[in-house]
Amino acid sequence: MDTDLLKTFLEVNRTRHFGRAAENLFLTPSAVSARVRLLEEQLAVALFIRERNNLRLTPSGERLLGHARQLLATWERARQDVALGEGQLDPLTVAAIPGLWDSLLGHWLAALRRAVPRLALRAESLGTDALLLALRRGRIDLGLLFEPPLVPGLALREVATLELILVADRPLERTAEALAHDYVLIDWGVAFNERHAALFPDCPAAAARLSTARLALGLLEQGGGAAYLARPMVEEALAAGRLFAVTDAPAITLPVFAVHPGDGDKQHHIDAALALVHGTPRT
């Protein structure tokens, strides 16, 4: 399989236009068309429905989409691993869900590089399902997430606890007041949603719902409101008086899990990496 064909297929799908795809790939439109036709011939299917001003994927093209992305990612990782060569750096690919990069792992990669200078690190931000799929397919070596997955062949361990506290842009004593006005609900995952619902069954509708804590922090500091944020994220803002912990609000704690292959030649690097995860360590 020619990876250039897959790259061209993905770019045509992204732009939904052969001409724009050609510009982005520094090719002529005829070269882009030829690559797509060659890929269709190799697969013996049509990948695009070509209508005037309406280029879209066929069902076969839809099925190829995920495979193409995975194949290119796997090829890129293989290329980097082989290029390291004998006596060079040891590759380690880690992934975490977005909420953990925002809240707990901000300084982790730098600490890991200092502690294990022989590592050639690659880091990704993935959703839970994509992270587990990448682990099963061997595309990443270590994943960090909130919900504990039960996946045969993968080792699971709890490595830290993340504390979430309710903060606001102004001093507030009562949780009900924070939830009633300009409350920002962050998607910290299933465990948080269940705990939040149990604590606040009559919580009014949130003024905003955001997928990442970093966005919520910026919104609070610039536009006001209240939200449950990780303590490591807000320590500086609390000390500076830009944000305030709501006096009577209960903290919500989330366990952090590491998942990785059960054995392998990278186990010592994985152990070193997990020893540097900060939060409330598990013993």
Summary of the structure (lengths in Angstrom):
residues: 283
radius of gyration: 23.1
end to end distance: 47.8
largest distance: 67.5
contacts: 860
relative contact order: 0.14
helix: 46%
strand: 23%
